[in-house]
Amino acid sequence: DGVYERIPRLSQEDIAVLEREIERMEAATSVQRHFILPGGSPAASVCFWIRSVARRAERDVIRSHQIEHLSEHVLSYLNRLS
């Protein structure tokens, strides 16, 4: 149907963009040696909340993938996003 045609498809380049951003952010921060608790600022709290939503979505997609094959790009993208 026309609805699904409007959903953007993830590609290897989308995953590469996330990986480059991860590398850029890791280069700009110090190595984390301890578990980080949420909080500290409103922005930090929002980031922790977003990460938890992304991880939950990743788990749901993995369960769905066990029932019906999904694109490996979706699984990789959610993994990098979380």
Secondary structure as GFF3:
##gff-version 3
##sequence-region A 1 82
A	DSSP	alpha_helix	2	5	.	.	.	ID=ss1
A	DSSP	alpha_helix	12	28	.	.	.	ID=ss2
A	DSSP	alpha_helix	42	67	.	.	.	ID=ss3
A	DSSP	alpha_helix	72	81	.	.	.	ID=ss4
###
